[in-house]
Amino acid sequence: QKEVEQDPGPLSVPEGAIVSLNCTYSNSAFQYFMWYRQYSRKGPELLMYTYSSGNKEDGRFTAQVDKSSKYISLFIRDSQPSDSATYLCAGTGGFKTIFGAGTRLFVKA
Amino acid sequence: KAGVTQTPRYLIKTRGQQVTLSCSPISGHRSVSWYQQTPGQGLQFLFEYFSETQRNKGNFPGRFSGRQFSNSRSEMNVSTLELGDSALYLCASSQGRQRGFLAEQFFGPGTRLTVL
């Protein structure tokens, strides 16, 4: 079993839709949970992170962590074509960061 | 501030050969991590170096090795290449952290390795 599981998609939505991206994890030692965005032919870039359980909002993006169910979510409101990318969730609990496989998102204009 | 640079960007090798990839971290960053990214397995952790010492290692065979120099630049080497080693190899640098704290990782553009 992978430490972080993520549906690879692809996920295709119309512009303006609310997008929900989800991951599950198994490592109870994880303290920080991150979402990275990766555009084609580029390396991943940190979108936002959450410490332990709870919600964090940044503009159109909201990250949510439920440690009791080991569930990580990213919501994108008013999705734009420029949001089309691969989104990777990750958890870290020490010196090692474990990533999900990434979900490819397509936002159609 | 210059970002993380990786060389070469593209590489084609044949089975049995060996390859060395290079990563220059952001100035002042002492931690360098290497990842392998494939469509099937996603982003998998290879190893992390901090101040020239390997601090953590993923579950890869001994054919995969790395090192870090005193200027924080890092190299990874893959010996006896196999077809399954074809992947995007990403390097990430960070300021390094103590256990329990988060240090943002900045990724380079990667080296695309194709093994024929």
Interface residues (C-beta under 8 A of the other chain):
Chain A: Q6 P8 Q31 Y32 M34 R41 K42 G43 P44 E45 L46 Y49 Y51 L88 T92 G94 F95 K96 T97 I98 F99 G100 A101 G102
Chain B: V4 S33 Y35 Q41 G42 L43 Q44 F45 E48 F50 R55 N56 G58 L90 A92 R97 R99 G100 L102 E104 Q105 F106 F107 G108 P109 G110
